[in-house]
Amino acid sequence: MKKYYLLIFSIFCSTLFFAQNPGNTLNFDGINDNVFSTLPTVFDDIQNNDITLEAHIRYQGTGFTRVFFAQKDANNFFTISATNVSGQMELYFYVGAAGITHSVRTTTPLNLNQNYHIAARWTAATSLVELFVDGELTGLVFGGDTSIGTNNVMAIGARTDGLQSFNGDIDELALWNEARILCLIVQDANEGVTLGQPNLISYYTFNQGIANDDNSGITTLVDATGNHPGTLQNFALNGTTSNWIPSQAFSTIIEGPDTMPIAICKPPFTIQLDGNGQASITVSDIDNGSNDPCGVASIEIDKTDFTCADIGENFVTLTITNVNGNTATCTTIVTVEENIPPVAFCMPPFTLELDTNGQATITAAMIDNGSTDNCLDVFLSIDKTEFTCADIGDNTITLTVTDASGNSATCTTIVTVEDNLPPVAFCVAPFTIFLDTNGEATLTAADVDGGSTVTCGLVAISLDTTNFTCADIGENTITLTVTDENGNESTCTTIVTVEDNIAPEALCAAPFTIQLDANGQAILTAAMINNGSTDACGMDTITISPTDFDCSNVGDNTVTLTVTDINGNTSTCTTTVTVEDNIAPEALCAAPFTIQLDANGQAILTAASINNGSSDACGMDTISISPS
């Protein structure tokens, strides 16, 4: 049937409902009219299932009757009864769950022959039975019990065995597998039930047939969900009773409660910034089931976007506003973390030179080549900043980039340490060395080094000339070369004067004899006296003294040999030269001549009479004749 809606505003509550224009309803005669259906499975485990039954009823009877009865067995059932007490209606609601009966009854008198919306709600977890009449919670738990009927049957308008029939109208009956909230109950009372909602088990609108007409052909009560159609039993289905008649449902608008929303926030949680240093949340990230029984107009949070500035704990407030304009808030902590490591960029390999102290220093900034982080600020560190001679060569340097959240990344580069500073060469002042007896002299680098220094490592010192001979006598410029272990070198020079101060070795011949010549003379040469005199650097002169001999020298003579080398060094030796005169005199006799005897008959000759100029180079000793 087509529905029409009237917009109604509550005077005391801003909740608005659309009142449905009623259709038909089913009138029960109170004698034996009822509707039976298969038992929905929700009643198989009443102890653990929440159940709500809603209906519009108009009670006209005089006895204890049943509006609804669903029975699994004697220990598990769900029923609503209506009875006439002193001319007014009282309602009873019974739930049997695992052998325990829970009951409640209305305490406010209800008029007979008046349409009421009733709702019976069972909350299994707390074993709570509640009864609502026109949106008002009414009833008193009284501990009553009830009779039962037939098992595994759901009945409308009677007990499950057909007894205790209801007298009046039943309309818009809805069965739910939930403890339906009050605002939805009120909404259903004013607007009817919208199909397709979760937990709706059955919905009987009773909008069938033609009111007060012959409806004998309609024997099935339609379940709008299609789940549990009912079978009409014993209805006349003609006339104004025990038949389809005009409905009085929705004739009164029920005001919804002026509820306060309930704000429920999720426990504190953590979100991560992305690569751009940003993160976002939505209401669903904070909301943990905030609700309002009468409907929610909006749910908002005061902060949705987060940046690096929000790292740490952030209090986020959720505000729920219901349809009445009432608000509630809750707050949770959103901890913003940045767990994305920085991007470390290192400089290409480069060279670092040691200073004169053999040291060099680098900073992290010298290694960094533009490292980045989504939160910008980073701390740079390197694993090595100081370098010495021990580090010469390639050094792998690690740059660690750490952001404010403690995330880190690394990169490496090669720092090649070089020592390119030449040594400092110091030479000693000019000095003199002396050739040895072999005419040689040798220098070591240490003789010339005056304390040369290098930046790194051991110093290697060398000379361009280390060996000297007689050819080097005089000033020689000597170069000292200082080389460090890295191949750097430096030089200095000094003057080394080479001198020969070793006298020659004078060797004289053994004593010997010389003969004066016919002239009474003899001459000696140095070679005659020299017996192999030597000098390392060579002789300049060899002389003897004396060199000339005559008769006056006959006999032993000391002859001195003087040897002078080319450098003016002298040496002498002596030997004995015996001078002999072995040349016989030249005897010259006079030519034959005659002498006269004297008176005595004698004649005397003298040597002079015979000598005719005999001579000798060294002089005559005696001249004699024989006979005389």
Secondary structure, DSSP 8 states (H G I E B T S, - for coil): ----EEEEE-SS---EEEEE---EEEEEESSS-EEEEE--GGGGGGGG--EEEEEEEEE--SS-EEEEEEEEETTEEEEEEEEEETTEEEEEEEEEETTEEEEEE--S-EETT-EEEEEEEEEGGGTEEEEEETTEEE-EE---------TTEEEESS-TTS-S--EEEEEEEEEESS---HHHHHHHHHH---TT-TTEEEEE----S-TTS--TT--EE--TTSS--EEEES---SSSSSSEEE--TT-S---------B--B---EEEE--TTSEEE--HHHHBSS-B-TT-EEEEEES--EEEGGG-EEEEEEEEEEETTS-EEEEEEEEEEE-----B--B---EEEE--TTSEEE--HHHHBS--B-TTS-EEEEES--EEEGGG-EEEEEEEEEEETTS-EEEEEEEEEEE-----B--B---EEEE--TTSEEE--HHHHBS--B-SSS--EEEES--EEEGGG-EEEEEEEEEE-TTS-EEEEEEEEEEE-----B--B---EEEE--TTSEEE--HHHHBSS-B-TT-EEEEEEE--EEEGGG-EEEEEEEEEEETTS-EEEEEEEEEEE-----B--B---------TTS-----HHHHBSS-B-TT--S----S--
